[in-house]
Amino acid sequence: MVTLTARRRRVATVLVVVFLLTTVWAAFYLYSTVQPAGGARSVAVASYAQSAVNGFVASVRPSYLYNNSTEVVGGNTTLFTSITNWVNVSMEYVLSTNRSASISLAEAFSVELSTPVWSKLVYVAANSSELVGGTASEITTRYDVNVSTVVALASAIDLQLEYSGPTYTLSLTPAFAGTLTAAGVSRAVAYTPTFNLTFTGSLIVPSGLAYAEEGVLNQTAPPSGSSSAGVLPYAAMAASVGGLGGSVWFVTRRSDGEEVVPLTDIIAPYEEVIAATGPLPAAARTVPVADLSDLARIADTLGRPILRPPGSESGGAATFVVLDGETAYRYVHPPTRASSSGGPLRPDPSALPPPPANLPTTPTLVERLQAETERLRTMNLGSADLRQVEPMIRRALTLVRDGREEEAAEEIDRLSRYLTAQESRR
């Protein structure tokens, strides 16, 4: 029979500290000796390129400048409002890879008329594309600009505002976002190849005719090799951990001569505030208490009695509870080993918060956004509704591009609810 005297307990406590320090040293020694000679490497599994070509065909009145031609094919060509009727814009976006891949793309297309002090959304639309097992995905967007209508709209707004700016710009913005997957590696892609028509006096100057960007899909590869450590680091680690575990067990164990204090002796000072009751209602939150004296202080602070529900007969575990609304403070005798040694009590599972839900992934968000944009295309909404929808789509694309999946999911949910509400009114 071994009795754990105060002196032995102090020695064991010192050994816990010593073995804790040696365990930290052994862990560092083991890590430094078996650390791979070369760290993890990033290996390119595919390369990709995003490109956009924006062009136009202008319908013009016959003139000496264009040899009486009625069409001018765009490039870096200046147009004139006095003789230009229409500007038919074609915007071609291509995402290509050097190996077979899956590509999901969503586009939010908007047309905006603006000056340095005001802007007005003129048009909004959506598009999407899905490619499985190919090397390139393409989305072409077309928009026809009525020059006289644009000039008249800008003039009307300036007249109402009593403002006359030197220039105004018609911006055609296709905002693309999606996912590229090759060789099991996925990457979010985003691109905004804006095409502008800037009106200055009687001139129309196009800009944003071509865009190009390249990138690489990287995969983390295992290290190229590792150093030989031998058996010594592992032996040192095992010995140190063993010593730490043994000393902790020795400190926390109850000696054979150490007996549990009888329940009658424990409750004697508190008999006047302990009330035997029937079964207690279930509490929303249970807080374990390490000692009956602590429970008595809680009862005194709250002005509540200490309740002893049935099932506390001699030979079994006795339970004492103080109720405060939805919270139950509980002491159980005999206490668990952790509580008798002063360690933390095991929390009540009902008091633990639920685990966080899985965050949505970028491919899932892109698929959802594609579904909503496809639904938008079939609804034929009015201009007022489109002005409400377009910022939602653009914000969702931006959040997906920035990797803010949870916020993007919330924005797509908001878009879906809005479209559902519009469908129910029809």
Order of alpha helices (4+ residues) and beta strands (2+ residues): alpha-beta-beta-beta-beta-beta-alpha-beta-beta-beta-beta-beta-alpha-alpha-beta-beta-alpha-beta-beta-beta-alpha-alpha-alpha-alpha
